[in-house]
Amino acid sequence: MKSVEIKITTEYIKLDSLLKFSGLAETGADAKEIIKEGRIVVGDEVCFMRGKKIRSGDRVYVPEIDTELVIK
C-alpha cells in the first residue's frame, strides 16, 4: 500500500475537496462520482458523503489504487 501525507492548515477539509487537493480527482464532478460510487474508505467505513469533514489524524483509503491519504 502506498501512503501519502497530506498537510492541511485548517481545522478540516471536506472529502471532495481533499480528493481534488491530493490529485486523486481532477474536478469536483469527478470527486463527487468517486464518492457516490463508494470507492473511498474513511477510517474503517466506506463513505458516501462528499461533505464529510476530514481532520488531522484521519486516514482516507482508496482501494482501487491501494493508496492511503494520511492527514496531518
Secondary structure, DSSP 4 states (H G I P E B T S, - for coil): -EEEEE--SSSEEEHHHHHHHHTS-SSHHHHHHHHHTT--EETTEE---TT-EEETT-EEEEGGGTEEEEE-
